[in-house]
Amino acid sequence: MTDEQFNPQDEEIEIEAIGVEVSCQPIELYKVLKIANAVSGGGEAKHVISEGYVFVNGDVETRKRCKVFDGDLIEFNQEFYLVICDAPVTEPESLDTQPELASSHKPTKTQKKSSANTSAKSKPSKNNKPASGQKKAKNDKKSPQSDSKSPSGRSAIRFF
């Protein structure tokens, strides 16, 4: 037999793989590794994928959120995992709803003008200077509130 007649890619190889059953497809590659208990957590899964230790259908895969489907063969740490899913392929709905949400959150020009007018009206009221005794009283009232909660809604840390 010459080299031209024998092509190693044409040879079939039988591989024993561990079946990983998932509830929906497509599913991200790092999640399959977590479900198969091939790694201890999602962070480790993402790390080994980005380092190039994971193969999907014989090709190196470095994308952490690579979509895998039913029948895909994943190789990691000299073990093979076969993705098994009975559910049909579902398209991600979040891509369709995101543009609608983004457009509804954008304020229109009239909303921008009205908010600018209200902020301009509130600024002169701050310019009224109270007596120094009243100013200290206001600051005392604000400090306990600012210690208890920040604008983000989280409680502040108080040191004794």
Phi and psi in radians as a Rosetta constraint file:
Dihedral C 1 N 2 CA 2 C 2 CIRCULARHARMONIC -1.674 0.35
Dihedral N 2 CA 2 C 2 N 3 CIRCULARHARMONIC 2.959 0.35
Dihedral C 2 N 3 CA 3 C 3 CIRCULARHARMONIC -1.149 0.35
Dihedral N 3 CA 3 C 3 N 4 CIRCULARHARMONIC -0.509 0.35
Dihedral C 3 N 4 CA 4 C 4 CIRCULARHARMONIC -1.208 0.35
Dihedral N 4 CA 4 C 4 N 5 CIRCULARHARMONIC -0.580 0.35
Dihedral C 4 N 5 CA 5 C 5 CIRCULARHARMONIC -1.389 0.35
Dihedral N 5 CA 5 C 5 N 6 CIRCULARHARMONIC -0.563 0.35
Dihedral C 5 N 6 CA 6 C 6 CIRCULARHARMONIC -1.749 0.35
Dihedral N 6 CA 6 C 6 N 7 CIRCULARHARMONIC 2.046 0.35
Dihedral C 6 N 7 CA 7 C 7 CIRCULARHARMONIC -2.048 0.35
Dihedral N 7 CA 7 C 7 N 8 CIRCULARHARMONIC 1.996 0.35
Dihedral C 7 N 8 CA 8 C 8 CIRCULARHARMONIC -1.091 0.35
Dihedral N 8 CA 8 C 8 N 9 CIRCULARHARMONIC -0.358 0.35
Dihedral C 8 N 9 CA 9 C 9 CIRCULARHARMONIC -1.268 0.35
Dihedral N 9 CA 9 C 9 N 10 CIRCULARHARMONIC -0.414 0.35
Dihedral C 9 N 10 CA 10 C 10 CIRCULARHARMONIC -1.405 0.35
Dihedral N 10 CA 10 C 10 N 11 CIRCULARHARMONIC -0.242 0.35
Dihedral C 10 N 11 CA 11 C 11 CIRCULARHARMONIC -1.365 0.35
Dihedral N 11 CA 11 C 11 N 12 CIRCULARHARMONIC 2.319 0.35
Dihedral C 11 N 12 CA 12 C 12 CIRCULARHARMONIC -1.502 0.35
Dihedral N 12 CA 12 C 12 N 13 CIRCULARHARMONIC 2.416 0.35
Dihedral C 12 N 13 CA 13 C 13 CIRCULARHARMONIC -2.165 0.35
Dihedral N 13 CA 13 C 13 N 14 CIRCULARHARMONIC 2.350 0.35
Dihedral C 13 N 14 CA 14 C 14 CIRCULARHARMONIC -1.627 0.35
Dihedral N 14 CA 14 C 14 N 15 CIRCULARHARMONIC 2.214 0.35
Dihedral C 14 N 15 CA 15 C 15 CIRCULARHARMONIC -2.132 0.35
Dihedral N 15 CA 15 C 15 N 16 CIRCULARHARMONIC 2.384 0.35
Dihedral C 15 N 16 CA 16 C 16 CIRCULARHARMONIC -1.608 0.35
Dihedral N 16 CA 16 C 16 N 17 CIRCULARHARMONIC 2.121 0.35
Dihedral C 16 N 17 CA 17 C 17 CIRCULARHARMONIC -2.160 0.35
Dihedral N 17 CA 17 C 17 N 18 CIRCULARHARMONIC 2.662 0.35
Dihedral C 17 N 18 CA 18 C 18 CIRCULARHARMONIC -1.553 0.35
Dihedral N 18 CA 18 C 18 N 19 CIRCULARHARMONIC 2.249 0.35
Dihedral C 18 N 19 CA 19 C 19 CIRCULARHARMONIC -1.393 0.35
Dihedral N 19 CA 19 C 19 N 20 CIRCULARHARMONIC 2.295 0.35
Dihedral C 19 N 20 CA 20 C 20 CIRCULARHARMONIC -2.019 0.35
Dihedral N 20 CA 20 C 20 N 21 CIRCULARHARMONIC 1.884 0.35
Dihedral C 20 N 21 CA 21 C 21 CIRCULARHARMONIC -1.502 0.35
Dihedral N 21 CA 21 C 21 N 22 CIRCULARHARMONIC 2.227 0.35
Dihedral C 21 N 22 CA 22 C 22 CIRCULARHARMONIC -2.100 0.35
Dihedral N 22 CA 22 C 22 N 23 CIRCULARHARMONIC 2.718 0.35
Dihedral C 22 N 23 CA 23 C 23 CIRCULARHARMONIC -1.495 0.35
Dihedral N 23 CA 23 C 23 N 24 CIRCULARHARMONIC -0.443 0.35
Dihedral C 23 N 24 CA 24 C 24 CIRCULARHARMONIC -2.528 0.35
Dihedral N 24 CA 24 C 24 N 25 CIRCULARHARMONIC 2.778 0.35
Dihedral C 24 N 25 CA 25 C 25 CIRCULARHARMONIC -2.423 0.35
Dihedral N 25 CA 25 C 25 N 26 CIRCULARHARMONIC 2.595 0.35
Dihedral C 25 N 26 CA 26 C 26 CIRCULARHARMONIC -1.299 0.35
Dihedral N 26 CA 26 C 26 N 27 CIRCULARHARMONIC 2.778 0.35
Dihedral C 26 N 27 CA 27 C 27 CIRCULARHARMONIC -2.297 0.35
Dihedral N 27 CA 27 C 27 N 28 CIRCULARHARMONIC 2.605 0.35
Dihedral C 27 N 28 CA 28 C 28 CIRCULARHARMONIC -1.248 0.35
Dihedral N 28 CA 28 C 28 N 29 CIRCULARHARMONIC 2.572 0.35
Dihedral C 28 N 29 CA 29 C 29 CIRCULARHARMONIC -1.054 0.35
Dihedral N 29 CA 29 C 29 N 30 CIRCULARHARMONIC -0.749 0.35
Dihedral C 29 N 30 CA 30 C 30 CIRCULARHARMONIC -1.127 0.35
Dihedral N 30 CA 30 C 30 N 31 CIRCULARHARMONIC -0.529 0.35
Dihedral C 30 N 31 CA 31 C 31 CIRCULARHARMONIC -1.210 0.35
Dihedral N 31 CA 31 C 31 N 32 CIRCULARHARMONIC -0.627 0.35
Dihedral C 31 N 32 CA 32 C 32 CIRCULARHARMONIC -1.117 0.35
Dihedral N 32 CA 32 C 32 N 33 CIRCULARHARMONIC -0.733 0.35
Dihedral C 32 N 33 CA 33 C 33 CIRCULARHARMONIC -1.115 0.35
Dihedral N 33 CA 33 C 33 N 34 CIRCULARHARMONIC -0.637 0.35
Dihedral C 33 N 34 CA 34 C 34 CIRCULARHARMONIC -1.172 0.35
Dihedral N 34 CA 34 C 34 N 35 CIRCULARHARMONIC -0.788 0.35
Dihedral C 34 N 35 CA 35 C 35 CIRCULARHARMONIC -1.105 0.35
Dihedral N 35 CA 35 C 35 N 36 CIRCULARHARMONIC -0.648 0.35
Dihedral C 35 N 36 CA 36 C 36 CIRCULARHARMONIC -1.348 0.35
Dihedral N 36 CA 36 C 36 N 37 CIRCULARHARMONIC -0.048 0.35
Dihedral C 36 N 37 CA 37 C 37 CIRCULARHARMONIC 0.998 0.35
Dihedral N 37 CA 37 C 37 N 38 CIRCULARHARMONIC 0.566 0.35
Dihedral C 37 N 38 CA 38 C 38 CIRCULARHARMONIC -1.375 0.35
Dihedral N 38 CA 38 C 38 N 39 CIRCULARHARMONIC -0.384 0.35
Dihedral C 38 N 39 CA 39 C 39 CIRCULARHARMONIC -2.314 0.35
Dihedral N 39 CA 39 C 39 N 40 CIRCULARHARMONIC 2.884 0.35
Dihedral C 39 N 40 CA 40 C 40 CIRCULARHARMONIC -1.461 0.35
Dihedral N 40 CA 40 C 40 N 41 CIRCULARHARMONIC -0.365 0.35
Dihedral C 40 N 41 CA 41 C 41 CIRCULARHARMONIC -2.887 0.35
Dihedral N 41 CA 41 C 41 N 42 CIRCULARHARMONIC 3.064 0.35
Dihedral C 41 N 42 CA 42 C 42 CIRCULARHARMONIC -1.148 0.35
Dihedral N 42 CA 42 C 42 N 43 CIRCULARHARMONIC -0.614 0.35
Dihedral C 42 N 43 CA 43 C 43 CIRCULARHARMONIC -1.132 0.35
Dihedral N 43 CA 43 C 43 N 44 CIRCULARHARMONIC -0.739 0.35
Dihedral C 43 N 44 CA 44 C 44 CIRCULARHARMONIC -1.156 0.35
Dihedral N 44 CA 44 C 44 N 45 CIRCULARHARMONIC -0.687 0.35
Dihedral C 44 N 45 CA 45 C 45 CIRCULARHARMONIC -1.065 0.35
Dihedral N 45 CA 45 C 45 N 46 CIRCULARHARMONIC -0.813 0.35
Dihedral C 45 N 46 CA 46 C 46 CIRCULARHARMONIC -1.105 0.35
Dihedral N 46 CA 46 C 46 N 47 CIRCULARHARMONIC -0.627 0.35
Dihedral C 46 N 47 CA 47 C 47 CIRCULARHARMONIC -1.164 0.35
Dihedral N 47 CA 47 C 47 N 48 CIRCULARHARMONIC -0.846 0.35
Dihedral C 47 N 48 CA 48 C 48 CIRCULARHARMONIC -1.170 0.35
Dihedral N 48 CA 48 C 48 N 49 CIRCULARHARMONIC -0.551 0.35
Dihedral C 48 N 49 CA 49 C 49 CIRCULARHARMONIC -1.174 0.35
Dihedral N 49 CA 49 C 49 N 50 CIRCULARHARMONIC -0.820 0.35
Dihedral C 49 N 50 CA 50 C 50 CIRCULARHARMONIC -1.174 0.35
Dihedral N 50 CA 50 C 50 N 51 CIRCULARHARMONIC -0.459 0.35
Dihedral C 50 N 51 CA 51 C 51 CIRCULARHARMONIC -1.390 0.35
Dihedral N 51 CA 51 C 51 N 52 CIRCULARHARMONIC -0.180 0.35
Dihedral C 51 N 52 CA 52 C 52 CIRCULARHARMONIC 1.571 0.35
Dihedral N 52 CA 52 C 52 N 53 CIRCULARHARMONIC 0.417 0.35
Dihedral C 52 N 53 CA 53 C 53 CIRCULARHARMONIC -1.578 0.35
Dihedral N 53 CA 53 C 53 N 54 CIRCULARHARMONIC -0.048 0.35
Dihedral C 53 N 54 CA 54 C 54 CIRCULARHARMONIC -1.990 0.35
Dihedral N 54 CA 54 C 54 N 55 CIRCULARHARMONIC 2.361 0.35
Dihedral C 54 N 55 CA 55 C 55 CIRCULARHARMONIC -2.054 0.35
Dihedral N 55 CA 55 C 55 N 56 CIRCULARHARMONIC 2.376 0.35
Dihedral C 55 N 56 CA 56 C 56 CIRCULARHARMONIC -2.065 0.35
Dihedral N 56 CA 56 C 56 N 57 CIRCULARHARMONIC 2.081 0.35
Dihedral C 56 N 57 CA 57 C 57 CIRCULARHARMONIC 0.918 0.35
Dihedral N 57 CA 57 C 57 N 58 CIRCULARHARMONIC 0.666 0.35
Dihedral C 57 N 58 CA 58 C 58 CIRCULARHARMONIC 1.544 0.35
Dihedral N 58 CA 58 C 58 N 59 CIRCULARHARMONIC -0.095 0.35
Dihedral C 58 N 59 CA 59 C 59 CIRCULARHARMONIC -1.955 0.35
Dihedral N 59 CA 59 C 59 N 60 CIRCULARHARMONIC 2.493 0.35
Dihedral C 59 N 60 CA 60 C 60 CIRCULARHARMONIC -1.120 0.35
Dihedral N 60 CA 60 C 60 N 61 CIRCULARHARMONIC 2.341 0.35
Dihedral C 60 N 61 CA 61 C 61 CIRCULARHARMONIC -2.146 0.35
Dihedral N 61 CA 61 C 61 N 62 CIRCULARHARMONIC 2.142 0.35
Dihedral C 61 N 62 CA 62 C 62 CIRCULARHARMONIC -1.981 0.35
Dihedral N 62 CA 62 C 62 N 63 CIRCULARHARMONIC 0.030 0.35
Dihedral C 62 N 63 CA 63 C 63 CIRCULARHARMONIC -1.526 0.35
Dihedral N 63 CA 63 C 63 N 64 CIRCULARHARMONIC 2.140 0.35
Dihedral C 63 N 64 CA 64 C 64 CIRCULARHARMONIC -1.158 0.35
Dihedral N 64 CA 64 C 64 N 65 CIRCULARHARMONIC -0.661 0.35
Dihedral C 64 N 65 CA 65 C 65 CIRCULARHARMONIC -1.777 0.35
Dihedral N 65 CA 65 C 65 N 66 CIRCULARHARMONIC 0.537 0.35
Dihedral C 65 N 66 CA 66 C 66 CIRCULARHARMONIC -1.067 0.35
Dihedral N 66 CA 66 C 66 N 67 CIRCULARHARMONIC 2.285 0.35
Dihedral C 66 N 67 CA 67 C 67 CIRCULARHARMONIC -1.400 0.35
Dihedral N 67 CA 67 C 67 N 68 CIRCULARHARMONIC 2.212 0.35
Dihedral C 67 N 68 CA 68 C 68 CIRCULARHARMONIC -2.026 0.35
Dihedral N 68 CA 68 C 68 N 69 CIRCULARHARMONIC 2.636 0.35
Dihedral C 68 N 69 CA 69 C 69 CIRCULARHARMONIC -2.142 0.35
Dihedral N 69 CA 69 C 69 N 70 CIRCULARHARMONIC 3.052 0.35
Dihedral C 69 N 70 CA 70 C 70 CIRCULARHARMONIC -1.007 0.35
Dihedral N 70 CA 70 C 70 N 71 CIRCULARHARMONIC 2.250 0.35
Dihedral C 70 N 71 CA 71 C 71 CIRCULARHARMONIC 1.658 0.35
Dihedral N 71 CA 71 C 71 N 72 CIRCULARHARMONIC -0.127 0.35
Dihedral C 71 N 72 CA 72 C 72 CIRCULARHARMONIC -1.267 0.35
Dihedral N 72 CA 72 C 72 N 73 CIRCULARHARMONIC 2.468 0.35
Dihedral C 72 N 73 CA 73 C 73 CIRCULARHARMONIC -1.842 0.35
Dihedral N 73 CA 73 C 73 N 74 CIRCULARHARMONIC 2.164 0.35
Dihedral C 73 N 74 CA 74 C 74 CIRCULARHARMONIC -1.994 0.35
Dihedral N 74 CA 74 C 74 N 75 CIRCULARHARMONIC 2.285 0.35
Dihedral C 74 N 75 CA 75 C 75 CIRCULARHARMONIC -2.015 0.35
Dihedral N 75 CA 75 C 75 N 76 CIRCULARHARMONIC 2.227 0.35
Dihedral C 75 N 76 CA 76 C 76 CIRCULARHARMONIC -2.629 0.35
Dihedral N 76 CA 76 C 76 N 77 CIRCULARHARMONIC 2.313 0.35
Dihedral C 76 N 77 CA 77 C 77 CIRCULARHARMONIC 0.985 0.35
Dihedral N 77 CA 77 C 77 N 78 CIRCULARHARMONIC 0.753 0.35
Dihedral C 77 N 78 CA 78 C 78 CIRCULARHARMONIC 1.046 0.35
Dihedral N 78 CA 78 C 78 N 79 CIRCULARHARMONIC 0.425 0.35
Dihedral C 78 N 79 CA 79 C 79 CIRCULARHARMONIC -2.184 0.35
Dihedral N 79 CA 79 C 79 N 80 CIRCULARHARMONIC 2.628 0.35
Dihedral C 79 N 80 CA 80 C 80 CIRCULARHARMONIC -1.973 0.35
Dihedral N 80 CA 80 C 80 N 81 CIRCULARHARMONIC 2.432 0.35
Dihedral C 80 N 81 CA 81 C 81 CIRCULARHARMONIC -2.222 0.35
Dihedral N 81 CA 81 C 81 N 82 CIRCULARHARMONIC 2.322 0.35
Dihedral C 81 N 82 CA 82 C 82 CIRCULARHARMONIC -1.934 0.35
Dihedral N 82 CA 82 C 82 N 83 CIRCULARHARMONIC 2.166 0.35
Dihedral C 82 N 83 CA 83 C 83 CIRCULARHARMONIC -1.340 0.35
Dihedral N 83 CA 83 C 83 N 84 CIRCULARHARMONIC 2.204 0.35
Dihedral C 83 N 84 CA 84 C 84 CIRCULARHARMONIC -2.144 0.35
Dihedral N 84 CA 84 C 84 N 85 CIRCULARHARMONIC 2.181 0.35
Dihedral C 84 N 85 CA 85 C 85 CIRCULARHARMONIC -2.591 0.35
Dihedral N 85 CA 85 C 85 N 86 CIRCULARHARMONIC 2.235 0.35
Dihedral C 85 N 86 CA 86 C 86 CIRCULARHARMONIC -1.528 0.35
Dihedral N 86 CA 86 C 86 N 87 CIRCULARHARMONIC -0.363 0.35
Dihedral C 86 N 87 CA 87 C 87 CIRCULARHARMONIC -1.293 0.35
Dihedral N 87 CA 87 C 87 N 88 CIRCULARHARMONIC 2.590 0.35
Dihedral C 87 N 88 CA 88 C 88 CIRCULARHARMONIC -1.246 0.35
Dihedral N 88 CA 88 C 88 N 89 CIRCULARHARMONIC 2.836 0.35
Dihedral C 88 N 89 CA 89 C 89 CIRCULARHARMONIC -1.169 0.35
Dihedral N 89 CA 89 C 89 N 90 CIRCULARHARMONIC 2.258 0.35
Dihedral C 89 N 90 CA 90 C 90 CIRCULARHARMONIC -1.976 0.35
Dihedral N 90 CA 90 C 90 N 91 CIRCULARHARMONIC 2.419 0.35
Dihedral C 90 N 91 CA 91 C 91 CIRCULARHARMONIC -1.412 0.35
Dihedral N 91 CA 91 C 91 N 92 CIRCULARHARMONIC 2.484 0.35
Dihedral C 91 N 92 CA 92 C 92 CIRCULARHARMONIC -1.152 0.35
Dihedral N 92 CA 92 C 92 N 93 CIRCULARHARMONIC 2.162 0.35
Dihedral C 92 N 93 CA 93 C 93 CIRCULARHARMONIC -1.430 0.35
Dihedral N 93 CA 93 C 93 N 94 CIRCULARHARMONIC -0.324 0.35
Dihedral C 93 N 94 CA 94 C 94 CIRCULARHARMONIC -1.113 0.35
Dihedral N 94 CA 94 C 94 N 95 CIRCULARHARMONIC -0.501 0.35
Dihedral C 94 N 95 CA 95 C 95 CIRCULARHARMONIC -1.177 0.35
Dihedral N 95 CA 95 C 95 N 96 CIRCULARHARMONIC -0.604 0.35
Dihedral C 95 N 96 CA 96 C 96 CIRCULARHARMONIC -1.302 0.35
Dihedral N 96 CA 96 C 96 N 97 CIRCULARHARMONIC -0.637 0.35
Dihedral C 96 N 97 CA 97 C 97 CIRCULARHARMONIC -1.442 0.35
Dihedral N 97 CA 97 C 97 N 98 CIRCULARHARMONIC -0.423 0.35
Dihedral C 97 N 98 CA 98 C 98 CIRCULARHARMONIC -1.097 0.35
Dihedral N 98 CA 98 C 98 N 99 CIRCULARHARMONIC -0.769 0.35
Dihedral C 98 N 99 CA 99 C 99 CIRCULARHARMONIC -1.094 0.35
Dihedral N 99 CA 99 C 99 N 100 CIRCULARHARMONIC -0.611 0.35
Dihedral C 99 N 100 CA 100 C 100 CIRCULARHARMONIC -1.153 0.35
Dihedral N 100 CA 100 C 100 N 101 CIRCULARHARMONIC -0.753 0.35
Dihedral C 100 N 101 CA 101 C 101 CIRCULARHARMONIC -1.164 0.35
Dihedral N 101 CA 101 C 101 N 102 CIRCULARHARMONIC -0.706 0.35
Dihedral C 101 N 102 CA 102 C 102 CIRCULARHARMONIC -1.118 0.35
Dihedral N 102 CA 102 C 102 N 103 CIRCULARHARMONIC -0.687 0.35
Dihedral C 102 N 103 CA 103 C 103 CIRCULARHARMONIC -1.249 0.35
Dihedral N 103 CA 103 C 103 N 104 CIRCULARHARMONIC -0.542 0.35
Dihedral C 103 N 104 CA 104 C 104 CIRCULARHARMONIC -1.321 0.35
Dihedral N 104 CA 104 C 104 N 105 CIRCULARHARMONIC -0.437 0.35
Dihedral C 104 N 105 CA 105 C 105 CIRCULARHARMONIC -1.451 0.35
Dihedral N 105 CA 105 C 105 N 106 CIRCULARHARMONIC -0.302 0.35
Dihedral C 105 N 106 CA 106 C 106 CIRCULARHARMONIC -1.297 0.35
Dihedral N 106 CA 106 C 106 N 107 CIRCULARHARMONIC 2.152 0.35
Dihedral C 106 N 107 CA 107 C 107 CIRCULARHARMONIC -1.273 0.35
Dihedral N 107 CA 107 C 107 N 108 CIRCULARHARMONIC 2.511 0.35
Dihedral C 107 N 108 CA 108 C 108 CIRCULARHARMONIC -1.388 0.35
Dihedral N 108 CA 108 C 108 N 109 CIRCULARHARMONIC 3.025 0.35
Dihedral C 108 N 109 CA 109 C 109 CIRCULARHARMONIC -1.121 0.35
Dihedral N 109 CA 109 C 109 N 110 CIRCULARHARMONIC -0.631 0.35
Dihedral C 109 N 110 CA 110 C 110 CIRCULARHARMONIC -1.189 0.35
Dihedral N 110 CA 110 C 110 N 111 CIRCULARHARMONIC -0.627 0.35
Dihedral C 110 N 111 CA 111 C 111 CIRCULARHARMONIC -1.172 0.35
Dihedral N 111 CA 111 C 111 N 112 CIRCULARHARMONIC -0.669 0.35
Dihedral C 111 N 112 CA 112 C 112 CIRCULARHARMONIC -1.116 0.35
Dihedral N 112 CA 112 C 112 N 113 CIRCULARHARMONIC -0.736 0.35
Dihedral C 112 N 113 CA 113 C 113 CIRCULARHARMONIC -1.144 0.35
Dihedral N 113 CA 113 C 113 N 114 CIRCULARHARMONIC -0.737 0.35
Dihedral C 113 N 114 CA 114 C 114 CIRCULARHARMONIC -1.166 0.35
Dihedral N 114 CA 114 C 114 N 115 CIRCULARHARMONIC -0.660 0.35
Dihedral C 114 N 115 CA 115 C 115 CIRCULARHARMONIC -1.216 0.35
Dihedral N 115 CA 115 C 115 N 116 CIRCULARHARMONIC -0.582 0.35
Dihedral C 115 N 116 CA 116 C 116 CIRCULARHARMONIC -1.175 0.35
Dihedral N 116 CA 116 C 116 N 117 CIRCULARHARMONIC -0.687 0.35
Dihedral C 116 N 117 CA 117 C 117 CIRCULARHARMONIC -1.149 0.35
Dihedral N 117 CA 117 C 117 N 118 CIRCULARHARMONIC -0.713 0.35
Dihedral C 117 N 118 CA 118 C 118 CIRCULARHARMONIC -1.182 0.35
Dihedral N 118 CA 118 C 118 N 119 CIRCULARHARMONIC -0.647 0.35
Dihedral C 118 N 119 CA 119 C 119 CIRCULARHARMONIC -1.230 0.35
Dihedral N 119 CA 119 C 119 N 120 CIRCULARHARMONIC -0.592 0.35
Dihedral C 119 N 120 CA 120 C 120 CIRCULARHARMONIC -1.192 0.35
Dihedral N 120 CA 120 C 120 N 121 CIRCULARHARMONIC -0.631 0.35
Dihedral C 120 N 121 CA 121 C 121 CIRCULARHARMONIC -1.208 0.35
Dihedral N 121 CA 121 C 121 N 122 CIRCULARHARMONIC -0.605 0.35
Dihedral C 121 N 122 CA 122 C 122 CIRCULARHARMONIC -1.358 0.35
Dihedral N 122 CA 122 C 122 N 123 CIRCULARHARMONIC -0.409 0.35
Dihedral C 122 N 123 CA 123 C 123 CIRCULARHARMONIC -1.147 0.35
Dihedral N 123 CA 123 C 123 N 124 CIRCULARHARMONIC -0.756 0.35
Dihedral C 123 N 124 CA 124 C 124 CIRCULARHARMONIC -1.077 0.35
Dihedral N 124 CA 124 C 124 N 125 CIRCULARHARMONIC -0.550 0.35
Dihedral C 124 N 125 CA 125 C 125 CIRCULARHARMONIC -1.149 0.35
Dihedral N 125 CA 125 C 125 N 126 CIRCULARHARMONIC -0.467 0.35
Dihedral C 125 N 126 CA 126 C 126 CIRCULARHARMONIC -1.334 0.35
Dihedral N 126 CA 126 C 126 N 127 CIRCULARHARMONIC -0.415 0.35
Dihedral C 126 N 127 CA 127 C 127 CIRCULARHARMONIC -1.328 0.35
Dihedral N 127 CA 127 C 127 N 128 CIRCULARHARMONIC -0.270 0.35
Dihedral C 127 N 128 CA 128 C 128 CIRCULARHARMONIC -1.151 0.35
Dihedral N 128 CA 128 C 128 N 129 CIRCULARHARMONIC 2.073 0.35
Dihedral C 128 N 129 CA 129 C 129 CIRCULARHARMONIC -1.626 0.35
Dihedral N 129 CA 129 C 129 N 130 CIRCULARHARMONIC 2.032 0.35
Dihedral C 129 N 130 CA 130 C 130 CIRCULARHARMONIC -1.388 0.35
Dihedral N 130 CA 130 C 130 N 131 CIRCULARHARMONIC 2.968 0.35
Dihedral C 130 N 131 CA 131 C 131 CIRCULARHARMONIC -1.113 0.35
Dihedral N 131 CA 131 C 131 N 132 CIRCULARHARMONIC 2.730 0.35
Dihedral C 131 N 132 CA 132 C 132 CIRCULARHARMONIC -1.068 0.35
Dihedral N 132 CA 132 C 132 N 133 CIRCULARHARMONIC -0.569 0.35
Dihedral C 132 N 133 CA 133 C 133 CIRCULARHARMONIC -1.159 0.35
Dihedral N 133 CA 133 C 133 N 134 CIRCULARHARMONIC -0.689 0.35
Dihedral C 133 N 134 CA 134 C 134 CIRCULARHARMONIC -1.225 0.35
Dihedral N 134 CA 134 C 134 N 135 CIRCULARHARMONIC -0.605 0.35
Dihedral C 134 N 135 CA 135 C 135 CIRCULARHARMONIC -1.138 0.35
Dihedral N 135 CA 135 C 135 N 136 CIRCULARHARMONIC -0.714 0.35
Dihedral C 135 N 136 CA 136 C 136 CIRCULARHARMONIC -1.147 0.35
Dihedral N 136 CA 136 C 136 N 137 CIRCULARHARMONIC -0.639 0.35
Dihedral C 136 N 137 CA 137 C 137 CIRCULARHARMONIC -1.137 0.35
Dihedral N 137 CA 137 C 137 N 138 CIRCULARHARMONIC -0.699 0.35
Dihedral C 137 N 138 CA 138 C 138 CIRCULARHARMONIC -1.132 0.35
Dihedral N 138 CA 138 C 138 N 139 CIRCULARHARMONIC -0.714 0.35
Dihedral C 138 N 139 CA 139 C 139 CIRCULARHARMONIC -1.127 0.35
Dihedral N 139 CA 139 C 139 N 140 CIRCULARHARMONIC -0.641 0.35
Dihedral C 139 N 140 CA 140 C 140 CIRCULARHARMONIC -1.132 0.35
Dihedral N 140 CA 140 C 140 N 141 CIRCULARHARMONIC -0.637 0.35
Dihedral C 140 N 141 CA 141 C 141 CIRCULARHARMONIC -1.228 0.35
Dihedral N 141 CA 141 C 141 N 142 CIRCULARHARMONIC -0.623 0.35
Dihedral C 141 N 142 CA 142 C 142 CIRCULARHARMONIC -1.299 0.35
Dihedral N 142 CA 142 C 142 N 143 CIRCULARHARMONIC -0.594 0.35
Dihedral C 142 N 143 CA 143 C 143 CIRCULARHARMONIC -1.105 0.35
Dihedral N 143 CA 143 C 143 N 144 CIRCULARHARMONIC -0.722 0.35
Dihedral C 143 N 144 CA 144 C 144 CIRCULARHARMONIC -1.134 0.35
Dihedral N 144 CA 144 C 144 N 145 CIRCULARHARMONIC -0.608 0.35
Dihedral C 144 N 145 CA 145 C 145 CIRCULARHARMONIC -1.190 0.35
Dihedral N 145 CA 145 C 145 N 146 CIRCULARHARMONIC -0.733 0.35
Dihedral C 145 N 146 CA 146 C 146 CIRCULARHARMONIC -1.202 0.35
Dihedral N 146 CA 146 C 146 N 147 CIRCULARHARMONIC -0.506 0.35
Dihedral C 146 N 147 CA 147 C 147 CIRCULARHARMONIC -1.255 0.35
Dihedral N 147 CA 147 C 147 N 148 CIRCULARHARMONIC -0.619 0.35
Dihedral C 147 N 148 CA 148 C 148 CIRCULARHARMONIC -1.343 0.35
Dihedral N 148 CA 148 C 148 N 149 CIRCULARHARMONIC -0.713 0.35
Dihedral C 148 N 149 CA 149 C 149 CIRCULARHARMONIC -2.484 0.35
Dihedral N 149 CA 149 C 149 N 150 CIRCULARHARMONIC 2.476 0.35
Dihedral C 149 N 150 CA 150 C 150 CIRCULARHARMONIC -1.663 0.35
Dihedral N 150 CA 150 C 150 N 151 CIRCULARHARMONIC 3.010 0.35
Dihedral C 150 N 151 CA 151 C 151 CIRCULARHARMONIC -1.040 0.35
Dihedral N 151 CA 151 C 151 N 152 CIRCULARHARMONIC -0.429 0.35
Dihedral C 151 N 152 CA 152 C 152 CIRCULARHARMONIC -1.351 0.35
Dihedral N 152 CA 152 C 152 N 153 CIRCULARHARMONIC -0.193 0.35
Dihedral C 152 N 153 CA 153 C 153 CIRCULARHARMONIC 1.704 0.35
Dihedral N 153 CA 153 C 153 N 154 CIRCULARHARMONIC -0.038 0.35
Dihedral C 153 N 154 CA 154 C 154 CIRCULARHARMONIC -1.539 0.35
Dihedral N 154 CA 154 C 154 N 155 CIRCULARHARMONIC 2.653 0.35
Dihedral C 154 N 155 CA 155 C 155 CIRCULARHARMONIC -1.307 0.35
Dihedral N 155 CA 155 C 155 N 156 CIRCULARHARMONIC 2.487 0.35
Dihedral C 155 N 156 CA 156 C 156 CIRCULARHARMONIC -1.477 0.35
Dihedral N 156 CA 156 C 156 N 157 CIRCULARHARMONIC 2.731 0.35
Dihedral C 156 N 157 CA 157 C 157 CIRCULARHARMONIC -1.566 0.35
Dihedral N 157 CA 157 C 157 N 158 CIRCULARHARMONIC 2.225 0.35
Dihedral C 157 N 158 CA 158 C 158 CIRCULARHARMONIC -1.938 0.35
Dihedral N 158 CA 158 C 158 N 159 CIRCULARHARMONIC 2.319 0.35
Dihedral C 158 N 159 CA 159 C 159 CIRCULARHARMONIC -1.796 0.35
Dihedral N 159 CA 159 C 159 N 160 CIRCULARHARMONIC 2.417 0.35
